Amino acid sequence: MAVQCETTSKRTAKATMSVFERYLSIWVLLCIVAGIVAGQAAPSVFHAVGKMELAHVNLPVGGLIWVMIVPMLVKVDFGALHQVRQHVRGIGVTLFVNWLVKPFSMTFLGWLFIRHLFASLLPASQLDSYIAGLILLAAAPCTAMVFVWSKLSDGDPLFTLSQVALNDTIMVFAFAPLVGVLLGVSAITVPWATLVTSVALYIVIPVLLAQIWRKRLMSKGQSAFDAAMTRIGPWSICALLATLVLLFAFQGQAILAQPLIIALLAVPILIQVFFNSALAYWLNRMVGEKHNVACPSALIGASNFFELAVAAAIGLFGFESGAALATVVGVLIEVPVMLVVVKIVNTSKGWYERG
């Protein structure tokens, strides 16, 4: 039975994940190498790119980030918010894990690992910045990729859509205050003006543009909308990869000096993923939710809107910051780790339903 389930999962993965999505970790690794090599070969070029700013916003990166985020937000239907009441318990678990557990547990893990256990192995000047990046990663619940994870686990599509719409609505208002509070708790200076600007540039405006675009596409019919989504789907990943090349061109010297940095930053992220997904899965079982609701609830509780996290980290702390590097580590491990979580929830269906 387990073998059959695994085979089905792999077949579904091939059917629902694009080549870019399926091998995202490989593309990210290639971008790391390409960025480091390019940064060492032509440092003046990348420093010139870094200086292309307007009101403290890097113009090339700002453009790439919009190309990253807007196509993903087009998929979100805020009209699905009325469906929230159909799965109150599952939505309650999702909101509890996403907003009251995940950001705070990541703050604790960052403090434990970065400030204490790994402090001697990391550059002292970047410790606060690494923690800030982890906080930004945890404060941004997954938006687009959760649809993929939900399909792979046979999740209820209406529940998935409604919880994404609700999370995105909350994120517009809660992201800046939550990040500000957690940075303050971690004794990190809060750049409030830059934080509010980042929220406006990378959440509010993209959401408005995406919903206008979505309305225009839907006016032409569902088939036209689906065709457009297929066509623009690779835009987000391509823009993300181009941003990573720029980022690692700036980060290259630090990584070459201490190559263990990426592995060390991955530890709290991995613990956070498995802890929050297990907690959400177990809580849904305890409150009596169906398995096809518990799966997307657990998966959205574990994954991150890493495009937003990368954008906010660069906007707040810059290309060369530890915060930007920490959010990129989240991108690096997202797909393989989430596929492991998908496999776990699929193979444990019998245990879940016996409860």
FENSUL-V190350 format. One line per field, one symbol per residue. phi: phi as a letter, one per 40 degrees, with the letter a starting at -180 (. if undefined). psi: psi as a letter, one per 20 degrees, with the letter a starting at -180 (. if undefined). burial: I if it has 9 or more other C-alpha atoms within 8 Angstrom, else O. A space follows every 10 residues. Layout:
phi->???
psi->???
burial->???
This chain:
phi->.ccccccccc ccdccbbcdc ccbdcccccc cdcccccccc cbcccccccc ccbbfgbccd cdcccccccd dcccccbccc dccdccbccc cccdccccbb bdcccccccc cccccbcbdc cbcdcbdccc cdcccccccb cdbccccccc ccbfcccccd cccccccccc cdcbdccccc ccccccgbdc cdcccccccc cbbccdcccc cccccccccc hccccccccc ccdcdccccc cccccccccc cdcccccbcc dccccccccc cccccccccc cccccccgcc cccccccccc cbcbcccccc ccccccbgdc cccccccccc ccbdcccccc cdccccccdc ccccc
psi->ghgggggggg ghghhiprgg ghkghghggh hgggggghhh hmhhghhggh imqoljpogg hgghgghggg hhhhipoiii hiihihmggg gggghgghhi gghhhhgghg gggghfgjhi iqphijghhg ggghghghin qqfghhhghg ghjkqohhgg ghhgggghgh hhhigggggg ghgghjkppo mgghgggggg hifgghgggh hgggggghii qhhhggghhh gigigggghg hhhhgggihh igghghhnii gggghhghgg ggghghgggg gghhghikqq hihhghghhh ihrqmhgggg ghgghgirgj qhgggghhhh ggigghghhg gghghgijgg gghh.
burial->OOOOIIOOIO OIIIOIIOOI IIIIIOIIIO IIOIIIIIII OOIOOIOOOI OIIOOOOIIO OIOIIIIIII IIIIIIIOOI IOIIOOIOII IOIIIIIIII IIIIIIIOII IIIIIOOIIO OIOOOIIIII IIIIIIIIII IIIIOIIIII IIIOIIIOII IIIIIIIIOI IIOOIIOIII OIIIOIOIOO OOOIIIOIII IIIIIIIOII IOIIOOIIOO OOOIIOOIIO OIIOIIIIII IIIIIIIIII IIIOIOOOOO IIOOIIOIII OIIIIIIIII IOIIIOOOII IIIIIIIIII IIIIIIIIII IIIIIIIIII IIIIIIIIII IIIIIOIIIO IIIOIIIOIO OIOOO
